[in-house]
Amino acid sequence: MHDAERGIFGVQFHPEVVHTERGSRVFERFLLDACGCLPSWTHVSIIEQQVSAVRAQFGTERVLCALSGGVDSRGRRRARAQAIGDQLTCVFVDTGLMRSGEADQVEDTFRRQFKIDLIHVQCGRPLLCGTRGSDRLPSASARSS
């Protein structure tokens, strides 16, 4: 949907996920045509800038990162791992609310592919059982934020 005259554009799907057909093309057309951006950057230059910034921020200190397992979280942690390598330890708390097999995929990706020190805390059952019939569940507005 769009209103080019007023500069309003929107999508009702996730063009950023890998399995969206032509998702990167949607972003490209939005940035170049709708926003008028010039293609003066590459994903490599952005990664290099972020790696330099993270190295400057943390120096030789050890870094502990919480990892949700979501796409955005995965990308940020991968960039940090590239920047500071062995200094990074990620903690992934498996709440039991991810899709079937997704927690194992997160663990595999970070341990085997990215070679990141990962602590996988599996607390899905106790966490969910402890909330049954409780007012400790977040309200609908808190869940959507």
Solvent accessible surface area in square Angstrom, and as a share of the most:
residue,aa,sasa,rsa
1,M,153,0.68
2,H,128,0.57
3,D,50,0.26
4,A,68,0.52
5,E,173,0.78
6,R,175,0.64
7,G,51,0.49
8,I,88,0.44
9,F,79,0.33
10,G,27,0.26
11,V,72,0.41
12,Q,162,0.72
13,F,97,0.41
14,H,118,0.53
15,P,13,0.08
16,E,86,0.39
17,V,30,0.17
18,V,153,0.88
19,H,160,0.71
20,T,30,0.18
21,E,137,0.62
22,R,176,0.64
23,G,2,0.02
24,S,93,0.60
25,R,117,0.43
26,V,51,0.30
27,F,88,0.36
28,E,71,0.32
29,R,80,0.29
30,F,84,0.35
31,L,55,0.28
32,L,52,0.26
33,D,94,0.49
34,A,39,0.30
35,C,68,0.40
36,G,51,0.49
37,C,55,0.33
38,L,143,0.71
39,P,100,0.63
40,S,104,0.67
41,W,127,0.45
42,T,76,0.44
43,H,127,0.57
44,V,76,0.44
45,S,40,0.26
46,I,75,0.38
47,I,66,0.33
48,E,104,0.47
49,Q,118,0.53
50,Q,92,0.41
51,V,11,0.06
52,S,69,0.45
53,A,54,0.42
54,V,17,0.09
55,R,128,0.47
56,A,90,0.70
57,Q,133,0.59
58,F,48,0.20
59,G,42,0.41
60,T,128,0.74
61,E,119,0.53
62,R,151,0.55
63,V,14,0.08
64,L,128,0.64
65,C,10,0.06
66,A,76,0.59
67,L,5,0.03
68,S,75,0.49
69,G,0,0.00
70,G,33,0.32
71,V,88,0.51
72,D,99,0.51
73,S,6,0.04
74,R,42,0.15
75,G,43,0.42
76,R,121,0.44
77,R,28,0.10
78,R,138,0.50
79,A,27,0.21
80,R,67,0.24
81,A,12,0.09
82,Q,105,0.47
83,A,7,0.05
84,I,9,0.05
85,G,38,0.37
86,D,134,0.70
87,Q,40,0.18
88,L,1,0.01
89,T,15,0.08
90,C,0,0.00
91,V,33,0.19
92,F,1,0.00
93,V,69,0.40
94,D,21,0.11
95,T,42,0.25
96,G,39,0.38
97,L,129,0.64
98,M,53,0.24
99,R,186,0.68
100,S,122,0.79
101,G,49,0.47
102,E,32,0.14
103,A,14,0.11
104,D,93,0.48
105,Q,101,0.45
106,V,0,0.00
107,E,30,0.14
108,D,52,0.27
109,T,18,0.11
110,F,0,0.00
111,R,90,0.33
112,R,146,0.53
113,Q,119,0.53
114,F,45,0.19
115,K,154,0.65
116,I,11,0.06
117,D,80,0.41
118,L,7,0.03
119,I,85,0.43
120,H,29,0.13
121,V,62,0.35
122,Q,127,0.56
123,C,31,0.18
124,G,10,0.10
125,R,194,0.71
126,P,94,0.59
127,L,77,0.38
128,L,69,0.35
129,C,67,0.40
130,G,35,0.34
131,T,24,0.14
132,R,187,0.68
133,G,89,0.85
134,S,32,0.21
135,D,143,0.74
136,R,168,0.61
137,L,98,0.49
138,P,66,0.42
139,S,67,0.43
140,A,71,0.55
141,S,81,0.52
142,A,55,0.42
143,R,151,0.55
144,S,96,0.62
145,S,128,0.83
